[in-house]
Amino acid sequence: MSELDTQIPSAFDPFAEANAEDSGAGTKEYVHVRIQQRNGRKSLTTVQGLKKEYSYNNILKDLKKEFCCNGTVVQDPELGQVIQLQGDQRKNVSTFLVQAGIVKKEHIKIHGF
């Protein structure tokens, strides 16, 4: 019985790496593009993590004109400024940010189903 106890590590935490990624230490360098489900088929695309020196309103204006959708900039106390767009615009937003030179492709994380 004592041989089995020595072979099985007891202090292993399988979620340690996932918790370290979500701690906020490394999330500042990424731009997160997420989708949120609303009512039925309606959805909302959010963009967070852009640098503060960019004008969020100008980026929003260009996104709305490019994708023919409505949107707004929301001030969140925890996340800062977040751009919200109507519909599932995840791929469109990521390609737009790369082509405009705002963010490199390696620094964009697309979340959702």
Disulfide bonds with the S-S distance in Angstrom:
none
